[in-house]
């Protein structure tokens, strides 16, 4: 990392009940034969936007953009469901859980964040936003067959639900034992415009 920069992303955190439901699902996936490198429980989150290494003045602009994007958006409920893999179930590199309810609200929040960041001179996100929770990464291609046999058993299954009430500006510090995520600022969703 360059001196004077911080690795930043904007996220929605999991509440404790949904985190527990995700961990229970992971245990069931392991019992069914999935051997994966799971995301640490404290690192589970929905990424709305990854910004990478930015300077302190840029971080201040990100914080402002997050406050602007959150204003006028009421808290909403999401239901986590639909286990899948990127790029495909036959050649999985990332195991994820999708959202069955609250997709439109999460997409609107991401769109508003992208618009607010663009006003703060950040480039727009070139890829479309698909709300998902990364559960695990698959580094060993020998595990592809195991995972592709297990996934169909869990397709369409509801994992849990939670209310989305805030956005987090997060810092990611990379360590050999895995990243450490630290909240920089929490911005509450509010129905009142600035």
N, C-alpha and C positions, 0 to 999 in steps of 0.2 A: 504494500500500500504506500502511496506517495505521502510524504510528510505533510501534515496539515489537512489531510482529507479523512473522511469517514465513510464507511460502506453503509448505505442507507436504503431502506425499503419501507413501503407503507402497507400495513396489514390490518386484518380483522383477527383478533385473538379468539381462541376457543375458551368457552367458559368451563369450569371444572367438571360439570356433569357431562358435557359433550366429550371432553377429553377422556373421562373415564369410560364412556361408551366406545370411543375409538380404540382405547387400549384393550377393552374386552373383545372387540372385533379382531384386533391384531392377534390376540391369543387364540381365537377360533381359527384364524387363517393359518397360524403356525401348527395348530393341532391337525388341520386338514392337509398339511404338507408344505406350506409356503415357508421357505427359509430365506429371509430377506434382511437387508440392513435398514431397520426401522428408523424413522425420524425420532429423535428423543422427544418424550412427552412434553417437556417444557418448550420445545421448539415448534410444536404444531401450530399452524396459523394459515389463514387465507392471504396470499400475497395479492394486493391490488396493483402494486407497481413497484418494480425493482429499479432503483436509480443508480446503484453502483457507487463508486468512489466520488464524493463531491466535497467541495470546500465548505468551510463554516458559513460564509455568506450565502452559498447555494442552499445549505441546510435551512437557514432562516427563511429563504424563499419557499422551500418545500413545506415548512411548518405553516406558513401563511396560506399556501395553496390548499393544504389539508383542511385548515379552518374554513376557507371559502367553500370547498367542495362539500363539507359537512353541514353547512348552514342551510336550513330549510328542509333537511331530510329527516323524517321521523324514524325512530327505531323500528326495526322490522324483524320478522321471524324467518329463520331458515331451517330446513329439514335436510340433514345430510343423508345421502343414499347413493346408490349406483356406483359400485366398485368397478374400476377399469384400469387400463394401463396405457401409457404413452410409449412408443408410437403405436403399438398394437399389442393385443393379448398374446400373440404368437412370438413376438420379439420385444418383450417388455423391458423398459429401462426405468420407468417410474410407475409405481402403483399409487393410485389416487382414489379419493372418494368425491363424488360430485354432489351437487345440491338439487333436490327435487322441488322444493318450495322456497321461494325467495330469490329465485334466479334473476328475475327482472329488476328487483330492487338492488341486488348486488351489482348487476351490470350497469344500472343507472349510476350507482355510487362510483364505480370505476370510470365511467364516461365523464362524470363531473370532475373527478380527480384529474383525469387526462386533460380536460379543458382548462382547469385551474393551473395545472403545471405548465401548460403551453403559454398561458398568460404571463407566467414567471420565467419564460424563455428556456424551458426544457423541451427537448424534442418529443413529439407525440409518440405513443406506443405504436410501433408498426404492426404488431400482431393483434388479432382480435382477443378480447378478454373472455376466458372461459372459467367461471368460478369453480375451483376444485381445491381439495386439501391433499397435499402430498403426504402419503403415508410411509413410503419406503422407496429406496433406490435399489436397482438390480445391477450389480457390477459384474456378476459372473454369468456368462451366457449359458452355462450348464444348468442354471436354475430356471431357464425359460420354460422348459417342458413342465416342470413341477407347478409353476405359477399358472400356466395356461390351462392345466387340468383343474386347478382349484378355483379360479376366477368365476366360471359359470355358476358355481354353487351359490355365490354371494351376490350375483347380479340382481339389481333392483331392490335389494334389501335395505330397509330404513336402518340407519345407524343411531340417529338421535337428532335432537333439535336444540336450538338456542335463539335468544334474541340478540340481534346485532345492535349495540347501543353506542359504539364508539369506533374510531379509527386510531391506530397506533403508528407513529413515526418510530421506526426501529433502526438500531444500529447492529450490524453484523460484524463480529470480530472472528476471523478465521483462525482456528487452532488445529494442530495435528489430530487431536481427539474429537474434533467436530466443532462447528460454529457455536458461538455464544451470542445470543440475541438479547439486547438490552433496550427497553423502551426509552425513547428520547422525549416523546410527548404523547399524551393521550388527548384526543379531541372527541368530545361527546357529540353524538348526532342530536340535532335540535330542530324543532319545527319552526323556530323563530329565525327569520332572516337577519343578517348583520345590519 
